[in-house]
């Protein structure tokens, strides 16, 4: 990973996921009133030029 994403530890990624899940669960248990909670901001991970997710053969 490069850039801002390299500054995040695996624990930070997990804690951010956990925060999103807690917010969504609280919203859901509250009957879904109000706006759905937005996920926490995460660093962008630049896609490498050799990544070919749209390749049907690979």
C-alpha positions, -999 to +999 in steps of 0.1 A: +000+000+000+011+035-007+001+070+004-024+076+031-034+039+033+001+029+044-003+050+075-033+029+087-025-002+108-046-033+104-061-025+138-072+009+126-090-007+096-108-031+119-117-004+144-132+017+116-152-013+104-164-018+139-175+018+143-195+016+110-212-016+122-221-002+156-235+030+140-256+009+115-268-014+143-279+015+165-297+031+135-315-002+127-325-008+163-339+027+164-363+018+137-344+032+108-356+067+116-335+096+103-308+093+078-288+061+074-254+066+090-225+072+066-194+051+068-163+065+083-138+079+058-110+055+048-079+063+028-081+055-008-060+027-021-047+034-056-053+005-080-022-010-095-020-010-133-016-048-133-049-054-115-075-066-140-107-073-121-127-070-153-107-097-172-131-126-179-102-150-182-085-143-150 
